[in-house]
């Protein structure tokens, strides 16, 4: 699919920026640029697009990096480190928007 058509679906304003992102993903072997400005799934992204369990596993692991980034600061904070409430967790302080992991997942099932 051409990147301008791909950008139109979600309403991306500047298709060229999507083109930069797509080429970066091609360099990481996520997509293939089959012709100039035309992108297609490669073997790996086809599997992710068709295997819901695998796709969910990948989405779940994306929670780990932002959480791990916040964890050292949290462990050095005497108040947060002493707390065992989910709203004071590294997850809540990173991507949870103040919610614990399960509360966040229930609020954002996508």
N, C-alpha and C positions, 0 to 999 in steps of 0.2 A: 504494500500500500504506500502511495506517495505520502511524504510527511505533511504536506499541506492538507490533504484529506484526513490524515490521522489527527492533526491538530484541530480540525474543525469539529470533530465529534465531541470532545469535552469543552470546546470553546476557548482553546488556547489562542491568545491574541497574536503572538508573533511565532509563526510556524518555523522560522529559522532557528529560534532557540530550541524548539523541540528537535530540530535536525541535529543540533549540537549534542543534545542529550542522547539521541538515538545513535549517533556515531560513537559516542563514549561507550554506550552499551554494546555496540558492535565490537569495539576494541576489547571489551571484557567477555566476548563470546556469548552475549545474551541474544542478540539479533544479528541478522545478515543484511548488508546493503546489496541487494541483488542487481540493482541498476542505480544510476545517479538519482539520489533522493527517493529511492524506493526501498522499503524495508520489509523484511519477513521474519517470522520466527525461525530460529535455528532449532537444532535437536533438543537442546536443554530447555529453551523457553516453550517449545511445543509440549514437552512433558509437564512443565509447570502449569501450562494452560489447560491441560486435560486431566491431571491428577490432583484432585481437590485436597487429599490428605497431605501430599507432598507440598503443595502450595501453602497450606495452613501451617505446616512445620516451618517453612521458610519465613512466613510472616511472623510467626511466634519468635523465631530467633532474632528478628530485627528489633525486638524489645530489649535484648540483652546489652547491646552496645551503648545506647544512651544511659541505661541504668548503671552499667559498670563505670561510666564516666563520672557519675554523680556519687557513687558509693564511697570513694575515699574521703570526700568532703563531709559526707553524712557521718562517717565513722569517727571523724575528729570533732564533731559538734556534740558537746556534752548533753544537750537537751534531746536532739534527734537520736543520738546513739542510745540513749536510755529508754527511748520509746519503742513499744512493740505494736503500736497501732498502724494499720495499713496506710493511713493517710500521711504518716511520717516516714514511709519507706523510700528507698532509692527510686523505685518505680514511680511512686506518686510525685516525687520531686523532679523527675525527668519527663517522661512522656505521659504520665497518668493524669496530668492537669489537676493535681490535688486528690485524685482518687486512687485507692489501692488497686492492685492488679485485677481482681475479680469484679470489683465495682466498675472499673474502666471497661473491661471486656463485655460486661452486661450492657453498659451504656453505648458501646460501639461494636455491635456484632459483626460489622463489615470487616 
